[in-house]
Amino acid sequence: MRKSVIGVTAVATGFTFALAACGSDNSSSSSGGATTAAGAATTAASATTAAGGAATTAAGGAATTAAGGAASGKVGVILPDSKSSIRWETADRKYLGDAFKAAGVQFDIQNAEGDKTKMATIADQMITSGAKVLLIVNLDSPSGAAIQKKAAAAGVKTIDYDRLTLGGSASVYVSFDNVKVGELQGDGLIKCLTDKAVANPKVVELNGSPTDNNATLFKQGYDSKLDPKYAAGWTKVDDQSVPDWDNQKGGQIFEQMLTKANGKIDGVLAANDGLGNAAIAVLKKNNLQLPVTGQDATKQGLQNILAGDQCMTVYKAVKKEADAAAAAAIALLKGQAPQTTGEVTDTQTQKKVAAILAGPVAIFKNNVKDVVADGYITAAELCTGFEQQCKDAGVS
Ligand code: BGC
């Protein structure tokens, strides 16, 4: 695992999501008066709604305000897969689609299903069919950078969505503060082991894909919390990355870790809910229940928390990320610079990349209800089969 330090200088809090604000009531705000890129998008949304067009970019012409020109051309979005985390299909696709629809911008969202060649082909097709901005979640940096290079040659702007493409050429990077995500995971595991009063616990780390820059950042975050503990008597029993975040491989790797450690493990730092659940399945087989971390606030992760099988997850409000990315894409369609809140350093080129980073939230049993209150999952979805646990945790 690379341990390079990324220079996150972006301020993760306090950035405004003009589109987020209008997303929930896009039929109203016809007031316009837009002076910002996102504000102009708001106007475009109402102009298009008024025109009755679902995805008519021409209607955006009516939205030509002081802020600049019309949003013309299509936005292409390429999601990475549907197995490493269910978020891509259940949350990102939905929220990005909602944001583009609300803005009256044409869009096309596809999923590369973990296949780099497929992602490149989808990108080519999107460019041929008129995409002017591409939003990609890379499957690794070299393949992402190649797509971005080709896009640039065709005059198409690109956005790094969620994952930074090292050596890439995206106009902007929209994500979460991923070091912070890892810090919350490290603090979460420490809290759960401390609550259980385990003396000098033995910990294993099940990291994300070695080719995902986010996994590097998550690890940087949790190791910054766990390393001092290891130095003070805790033991790191094992530490392995899971290729492509493959949940099945994650389970196999964890099973080997457990066997090698003769079952003597007290806590699992799993980098996301999928990997956490893979470890939990192995633990259950061995009649063990230990603090396990996660990420993404998936239905399964939240249910594992309610059941006491998982210690915590990290909730990333994907709606905020999607709304910010959509606003950035719309600005680029209009030939404007997206409003960013900071910048990160590409550790491969040392170049600064303009960024918008949202803040993650740690979720334990006592605040699972906050994820429901935020609308990320409904109580009905979460609580089916978990009625009593939901009641106990105040989820309704
Ligand atoms: C994302 C996580 C996700 C993981 C696997 C990361 O890049 O930030 O939310 O769980 O990829 O898809």
Residues whose N, C-alpha, C, O or C-beta is under 5 A from the ligand:
A	BS01	BGC	S84 S85 R163 D212 N214 W245 N272 D296
